Amino acid sequence: MNYIYYMDVFFVFVFGAIFGSFLNVIVYRLPQLSHKTSSYKKFLYLCFPRSYCTSCKKTISIFDLFPIINFFT
């Protein structure tokens, strides 16, 4: 195996983790969209408000939104 193969695997892993984390937010917020009528409001609800802790309602910092960075900090 060469160096380029390992870099490809690394980047696929990192982007997969980031994409999976974003999909988790979408899946969590989609059931709450049933009362919103326009598609513009639905899009805004997926982007805003910022993510927060469900138990204490504190907003999550930018570093906690990236799963790989959050794991090492």
C-alpha positions, 0 to 999 in steps of 0.5 A: 500500500502506498502513501496516497491510499492512506491519505484517501482513506483518511480524507474519506473517514474525516468527510464521512464523519462530518457529513454523518454528523450533519445528517444527524442534525437533519434527521433530528430536526425533520420531525419538528418541521411538520408545523412549518408551512413554507419551504424557505422556513423549513430550510432556515430551521435546518440551518438556524437556530444553532445546535444546543444541548437538549438537557441544559439548552446551552449552545454548542461551541464551534469545535464541538460541531466537528466530531473528529476535533471534538474527540481529541479535545 
